Structures are given as C-alpha cells and as structure tokens.
Amino acid sequence: MKFLRLFLIFFFIAYIFGCAEKTTFSGKIITEEDLSNIKLLDKDDLIRRFGPPSYIDNILNNYFYFTEKRKVKNFYNSKIEYSYLFVFQIDNKNKIIKQEAINLLTEKKHKYKNKETQNNIIKRGLIEKVFGGIGANQFPSSPN
C-alpha cells in the first residue's frame, strides 16, 4: 500500500510540474523586431544594436551572432522555435559590406557548418594505441 501511495504522489508531482512551460534563450537574445529589420550600416551600429558578437573571425573580418529560442514543457517535450546564425562581413572602414541570415533549422548545408577532422586514434582502437599493434607503423605519432 505504501508503494502505491508513493507511486501516486510521484506521478502527480511529475504531472503538475511537467506542465509548466519554460522558455530558454541561447546566444544573443534577439527579438522578432530585430529579426524583421536587420538593415545596419556600420560596425558601431551593429554592436550598439546586437551587442558584442558571439564569435569574430579576424581573418575575414566576419562577425557571427547566434540566437536560439527553445520552449520546454517537460523533459520529453522540447521544441526549438527558431535558431539563427547572423554573419556580418565588415571592411577596413568599419562598413558592413555583406550580411547573411541562416536559419539553422531549415538550412542543413551551409558554408559555416561544423566540419570535423578525421581521428586516427579512434580508428586504430585502444589496444593498438596502448600496445602498438601488429605490422608496419602506419602513423608517425605511434611509438616504435
């Protein structure tokens, strides 16, 4: 009887607290008004409006802004409302020469997608890494 009572209490607590909706933001908090009106002139206007960027590419002088809005009702019911990456390219005179907005939910293949390098240690396996393996040494970082 005690087990059934504890189970019912746990079930009702999970049901009650599971219905509370929580909104979380990742990256910069950019409102719907900011999304619809992104016409910016220069770097100072950009920083004044959006704040410091999420990432700066110093080689190409690109400023990256990431924003995401997620609504969570409970641990199994989560929905991403929007996820954007804004890229602004700035010239030597601090003028914005190119701007791009990428919807990360719909555009799966874009030029800024994370690319991973090959990891040969995982391919070799733990035993070969520790004991050296059998056969010719294929990797220069392996012990002789």
The 8 nearest C-alpha neighbors of each residue, nearest first, counted from 0:
[[1, 3, 2, 4, 5, 6, 7, 8],
 [0, 2, 4, 3, 5, 6, 7, 8],
 [1, 3, 5, 0, 4, 6, 7, 8],
 [4, 2, 6, 0, 1, 5, 7, 8],
 [3, 5, 1, 7, 6, 2, 8, 0],
 [6, 4, 8, 2, 7, 3, 9, 1],
 [5, 7, 3, 9, 4, 8, 10, 2],
 [8, 6, 10, 4, 9, 5, 11, 3],
 [9, 7, 5, 11, 10, 6, 12, 4],
 [8, 10, 6, 12, 7, 11, 5, 13],
 [9, 11, 7, 13, 8, 12, 6, 14],
 [10, 12, 14, 8, 13, 9, 15, 7],
 [13, 11, 15, 9, 14, 10, 16, 8],
 [12, 14, 10, 11, 16, 17, 15, 9],
 [15, 13, 11, 17, 12, 16, 10, 18],
 [14, 16, 12, 17, 13, 18, 11, 19],
 [17, 15, 13, 18, 14, 19, 12, 73],
 [16, 18, 73, 14, 15, 13, 19, 72],
 [17, 19, 16, 72, 15, 20, 14, 73],
 [20, 18, 17, 72, 16, 21, 73, 15],
 [21, 19, 72, 71, 18, 70, 22, 73],
 [20, 22, 71, 70, 72, 19, 23, 69],
 [23, 21, 70, 69, 71, 20, 24, 68],
 [24, 22, 69, 68, 70, 21, 25, 71],
 [23, 25, 68, 67, 69, 28, 26, 22],
 [26, 24, 67, 66, 27, 68, 23, 28],
 [25, 27, 66, 65, 28, 67, 24, 53],
 [26, 28, 66, 29, 65, 25, 64, 53],
 [29, 27, 66, 24, 26, 30, 25, 67],
 [28, 30, 27, 33, 66, 31, 34, 49],
 [29, 31, 33, 32, 34, 28, 35, 27],
 [30, 32, 34, 33, 35, 29, 36, 28],
 [33, 31, 35, 30, 34, 36, 29, 37],
 [34, 32, 30, 36, 31, 35, 29, 37],
 [35, 33, 31, 32, 36, 37, 30, 29],
 [34, 36, 32, 33, 37, 31, 30, 38],
 [37, 35, 33, 34, 38, 32, 39, 31],
 [38, 36, 39, 33, 34, 35, 32, 98],
 [39, 37, 36, 40, 35, 98, 33, 45],
 [38, 40, 37, 41, 45, 44, 95, 42],
 [41, 39, 95, 94, 44, 38, 42, 45],
 [40, 42, 94, 95, 44, 43, 93, 39],
 [41, 43, 45, 93, 44, 94, 46, 95],
 [44, 42, 46, 45, 41, 47, 93, 40],
 [43, 45, 47, 41, 42, 46, 48, 39],
 [46, 44, 42, 48, 43, 47, 49, 39],
 [47, 45, 50, 43, 49, 48, 44, 51],
 [46, 48, 44, 45, 50, 49, 43, 51],
 [47, 49, 45, 46, 50, 44, 43, 33],
 [50, 48, 46, 45, 47, 51, 29, 27],
 [51, 49, 46, 47, 48, 52, 45, 27],
 [50, 52, 46, 49, 53, 47, 64, 54],
 [53, 51, 64, 54, 63, 62, 50, 55],
 [52, 54, 64, 63, 65, 51, 26, 55],
 [53, 55, 63, 52, 62, 56, 64, 61],
 [56, 54, 62, 61, 57, 63, 52, 60],
 [55, 57, 61, 60, 58, 59, 62, 54],
 [58, 56, 60, 59, 55, 61, 62, 54],
 [57, 59, 60, 56, 61, 55, 88, 62],
 [58, 60, 61, 57, 56, 88, 89, 90],
 [61, 59, 57, 56, 58, 89, 88, 62],
 [62, 60, 88, 56, 87, 59, 55, 89],
 [61, 63, 55, 87, 86, 52, 54, 88],
 [64, 62, 86, 54, 85, 53, 52, 55],
 [63, 65, 85, 53, 52, 84, 86, 66],
 [66, 64, 84, 26, 83, 27, 53, 85],
 [67, 65, 26, 27, 83, 25, 82, 28],
 [66, 68, 82, 25, 81, 24, 83, 69],
 [67, 69, 24, 81, 80, 23, 79, 82],
 [70, 68, 79, 23, 80, 78, 22, 24],
 [71, 69, 22, 78, 21, 77, 79, 23],
 [72, 70, 77, 21, 73, 20, 76, 22],
 [71, 73, 20, 76, 19, 18, 17, 21],
 [74, 72, 17, 76, 75, 71, 18, 77],
 [73, 75, 76, 77, 72, 71, 17, 13],
 [76, 74, 73, 77, 72, 71, 17, 78],
 [75, 77, 73, 72, 74, 71, 78, 70],
 [78, 76, 71, 70, 75, 72, 79, 73],
 [77, 79, 70, 69, 80, 71, 76, 72],
 [80, 78, 69, 81, 68, 70, 77, 82],
 [81, 79, 68, 69, 78, 70, 82, 67],
 [82, 80, 68, 67, 79, 83, 104, 69],
 [81, 83, 67, 103, 66, 102, 104, 68],
 [84, 82, 102, 66, 103, 101, 65, 85],
 [83, 85, 65, 101, 64, 100, 86, 66],
 [84, 86, 100, 64, 63, 99, 101, 83],
 [87, 85, 63, 99, 98, 62, 100, 61],
 [88, 86, 98, 62, 61, 97, 89, 99],
 [87, 89, 61, 97, 95, 96, 60, 98],
 [88, 90, 95, 94, 93, 96, 60, 61],
 [89, 91, 93, 92, 94, 96, 95, 88],
 [92, 90, 93, 89, 94, 60, 95, 96],
 [91, 93, 90, 94, 89, 41, 95, 42],
 [94, 92, 42, 90, 91, 89, 41, 95],
 [95, 93, 41, 89, 92, 90, 96, 42],
 [96, 94, 89, 41, 97, 88, 40, 90],
 [95, 97, 89, 88, 94, 90, 98, 87],
 [98, 96, 88, 95, 87, 99, 89, 86],
 [99, 97, 87, 86, 88, 100, 96, 95],
 [98, 100, 86, 85, 101, 87, 97, 84],
 [101, 99, 85, 84, 86, 102, 83, 98],
 [102, 100, 84, 83, 103, 85, 99, 106],
 [101, 103, 83, 104, 105, 106, 82, 100],
 [102, 104, 106, 82, 83, 105, 101, 107],
 [105, 103, 102, 106, 82, 81, 107, 83],
 [104, 106, 103, 102, 107, 101, 108, 82],
 [107, 105, 103, 108, 102, 104, 109, 101],
 [106, 108, 105, 109, 103, 104, 112, 102],
 [109, 107, 106, 112, 110, 111, 103, 105],
 [108, 110, 111, 112, 107, 106, 101, 103],
 [109, 111, 112, 108, 113, 114, 107, 101],
 [112, 110, 109, 113, 108, 114, 84, 101],
 [113, 111, 110, 109, 114, 108, 107, 103],
 [112, 114, 111, 115, 110, 109, 108, 116],
 [115, 113, 112, 116, 111, 110, 117, 109],
 [116, 114, 113, 117, 118, 112, 111, 119],
 [117, 115, 118, 114, 119, 113, 120, 121],
 [116, 118, 119, 115, 122, 121, 120, 114],
 [119, 117, 120, 121, 116, 122, 115, 123],
 [118, 120, 122, 121, 123, 117, 138, 124],
 [121, 119, 123, 122, 118, 124, 128, 125],
 [120, 122, 124, 123, 119, 118, 125, 128],
 [123, 121, 119, 120, 124, 118, 125, 117],
 [124, 122, 120, 121, 127, 119, 128, 125],
 [125, 123, 121, 122, 127, 126, 128, 120],
 [124, 126, 128, 127, 129, 123, 121, 120],
 [127, 125, 129, 128, 124, 130, 132, 131],
 [128, 126, 132, 131, 130, 125, 129, 124],
 [127, 129, 125, 126, 131, 130, 124, 123],
 [130, 128, 126, 127, 131, 125, 132, 124],
 [131, 129, 127, 132, 128, 126, 125, 133],
 [132, 130, 127, 128, 129, 142, 133, 141],
 [133, 131, 127, 130, 134, 128, 126, 129],
 [134, 132, 131, 135, 127, 136, 130, 137],
 [135, 133, 136, 132, 137, 131, 127, 143],
 [136, 134, 137, 133, 132, 138, 143, 131],
 [135, 137, 138, 134, 141, 139, 143, 131],
 [138, 136, 135, 139, 141, 134, 140, 123],
 [137, 139, 140, 141, 136, 119, 142, 135],
 [138, 140, 141, 137, 136, 142, 143, 135],
 [139, 141, 138, 142, 137, 143, 136, 120],
 [142, 140, 139, 138, 143, 136, 131, 128],
 [141, 143, 140, 131, 139, 136, 128, 130],
 [142, 141, 136, 131, 139, 140, 135, 138]]
